[in-house]
Amino acid sequence: MGLWLAVAMFYTATGRAAVTAVPDTLQQRIAACTACHGEHGEGRVKSGFFPRLAGKPVAYLVRQMQNFQNGLRKYAPMEYTVRQLSPAYMQEIARYFAAQQVPYRRSPIPTVSATTLRRGEQLAQHGDPGRRIPACASCHGRRLTGAQPSIPGLIGLPYDYISSQLGAWRSGTRSAPAPDCMAEIAQRLRASDIDAVAAWLASRARSTDMQAEPAGSMSPPMRCGVLNPGEGGR
């Protein structure tokens, strides 16, 4: 009995030592994030469903984690990952990824017709007034690189991610605080429009300056809860 007790105590002690030896750094604590989104939040090129986090506005990244916590966005691995995160911890994670400056990498895009690309450019740059669809650039910035404090850039996102998220807004598996302007816009888009705008955005060359535009530089064309949090609830 003494020998077995000694062995048990040895393994208990070494097991505890192994646990406490894990470094308590932010990089270690966000390993669940970087496993899918890349060490610096650069995203995955081969799997467009894991988008870039690097350089996104802090407020946008925090809001997305909150939306997964609150059920406004549906994706089981993310819902599980952020379930227990405190507001302060989410801010810390968001600040880390927002500060990352890593090169953009081009992701695969499907072969589409010139007509489809022209339609995508029209929607992104000018919208479709006849169907009350505002231009992407009217909120996401003239260069489509986002706007502070909470609007993400669209240039550099993979085709698969853009099309899937527009589809998620149409189906209700992604939503935002009311009034949910993106859900309204997505409902007005045809399936062919989603294909067109996703292909055009994914095919754009990256500019030398990919920073989000300053706060107040855009005049949104419609009421939107993410821009005016006091207008509606979660």
N, C-alpha and C positions, 0 to 999 in steps of 0.2 A: 504493500500500500504506500509506503514511504517513497519508493521509486516512482510509482505512477503519479503521486502528488507532486514530486519534484519536476517530472516531465511536463505535467499540466501547467505548473507555475512557470516553467521556462517558456513554453509556447505562448502562454498568456502575456508574459512580459515582453517577449519579442514581437508579438502581434501588436501590442500597444505601442511599442517603439516604432514599428513600421508605420502605424497610422499617424503618429505625431511627427514622423519624419517628412510627411508631405508638406511642401512649402506653402505657406499661407500668403500667396500672391494673387493679384487680380487675374493674371494670366491663367493660374491654376483654377481659380474659381469660375472662370468663364469658359472652361474647357468644353462644356456642353454646347456653347455657342459656336466656338471655333471649329468644333468637329464637323459641323455642317457648312458654316459660312466662311471658313478659312481663318488662318492664324491672325490676320489683320482685318478680317471682315471683308475680304476682297471678293467673296462669292465663288461659286463654282461655274466654270465654263461648260463642262460636259453635262452638268445637270442644272438647267435653267431655273429649277424650282427652289434653289437656295441662292437668294439674291445677295448683292453687295450691300454691306452695312457701312463700310468705310466712307467717311466724309458726309454721311447723311446728317441732317440737323438733329441736334440733341432732343428737342421737343418731339420731333417725329418718331424717333426711336423709342422714347419713353412711352408715347401714346400707343404705339403698336404693342409693346409688352403689356400695357394696361388693357388694351382691347382683347388680347388673348386671355388675360385673367378674367375679364368681365363677360366673356362669351361673345363679343362682337366679331371676333375672328375665330374661325374654326380650323384647327390643325392639331391633332392630338399630341404629337411630340412637343410642339411649342406650348400648348396649354399646360402640359405636365411640367415643362422646364421652368416656366415663369410662375407657377402656382403659388409658391411660397416667398417670392421675392418682395422685399420691402420697397417703398417708394425711394428711399435713399440709395438702396442697392441698384435699382433700375437706373437712377440718375448716374451712378458711377459707371455702370456698364455702357450707357449711352454716351457719356463723355469720352470713354476710351475709344469706342468705334468711330465717333464723330471726328476725333483727332487724327485718325489714321490716314496717311497720305500714301497710297500705293497705286501703281499703274493700273489702268483699266485694260481688261483683256476682252477681245472680241469673241462673242459667243456665236454658235451656229444659227443661221436663219434659213427658213424654207425658201425654195425657189418660187417666186411669185411673179406675176405679170407686171409690166410697166404701168398698166391701168390701175392695178391694185396699189402700187407704190404711190401713184399720184393721188389716189383717194386717201391713203394714209397721210400724205403730206398735207392735203387739204384739211383733214380733221385736226391734225396736230397744230398747224399754223393758223388756220382760219376758222375751223369749226364748220358747222352746217346750220346757218341761221334758220333755214326753212324747217328744220326739225328740232330747233331749240337746243342744239348741241354746241356748247362753247368750245373754242380752241383749247387744246392742252396747254399751249403757251400762255393763255390768259391767267392761269393759276401757277403753273409749274415753271414760269420764267421764260423770258424771251429766248434764252439759249437752252431751255428745257433742262436746266441743271438744278432746279429747285429754288426755293425762296425761304429765307429765315422768317419766323422761327420754326415752322413745322411742315413745310411743303417739300416733299422729296423730289430729287431729280429723276428724269425719265431716260435721259441719254445714258447708255451703258448698261441698261437693264436687258436681260435676255428676252428673246421673243416668247419663249415658253412661259416665263414669269408674267410678262405683261398680259398676254392673252388669258392666262389662267386667273389672274386677279380681276380682270374685267368680267370674266365669266362668273367669278365668285360673287362679285357685287350684283350681277344679274340674278343669281340664284339665291342670294341672301346668306351665303356662308361667309361673306365678309361684309361688315358694315362699320359705321362710324357714328359718333354722336350726332343727334339730330340738330338741324336738318342735314340729312346725309346726301350731299350734293353729288358725290361720286355714284351712289346707287341710282339717283335720278338720271344722271348722264348715261350710265351703263344700260339702263332700261330703254333708252332712246336709240342705242346703237344696234344695228343689225349684226348678225354673226360675221358677215363679210366685212363690216366696218372694223370689228375687233381684230380680225385677221390683218386687215390693211394697216391700221395704225400700229399694231404690234410689230409688223414686219418693217414698216418705215422707221420707227423709233430704233429698233434693234440694228438697223443697217447704217445709222448715222455715224459719221466719224466723230471721235472725241476731240473736243477743243482743247487748247492749251490751258484754259482756265475752266475747271469743272466745279468751282465753288458755287454754293447756293447764293442767289442774289440777296441783297440786303432786305431786312424787314421794311415793309411799307413801299417797296418798289412796284408791287403789283396791285391792281384794282380788280378784285374778283367779280365776275359777271353775275353771280348768283349767291344767295345766302348759303352759308356752309358752316356747319357746327365746328369743324376742326379749325376754322379760321376765327370764329366768334363763339368761343366756348360757353358764353353766358346765354346764348339763344336757345339752347335745348339741353336735355339731359342725356345720360348715357343710354 
